[in-house]
Amino acid sequence: MRKRLIEERSKRGWTQKQVSERLGLSEIYVRKIERGTRNPGRETMLKFETLYSVPDRLLFPDLFQVCVDTYCINEALYERRRSHES
């Protein structure tokens, strides 16, 4: 889950449908981005950044995570595989 995305949307009282309309995206795609089961492209990240006035690194911290520890890298890969299987 991308908690910050959900928090920003909830703070404004918007539904996923309203966000999707504002961004020109499908509601299903917005839902998947919020859940973390789909990763947005750069252009989509910028749309969210502009809509919420929050840097993309804060909205999508999982995509900007820097980790040099092998354990951390393996854990991140495991979590991604697991999320794609569900």
Helices and strands as residue ranges (DSSP letters): H 3-11, H 16-23, H 27-35, H 42-52, H 56-59, G 61-63, H 70-85
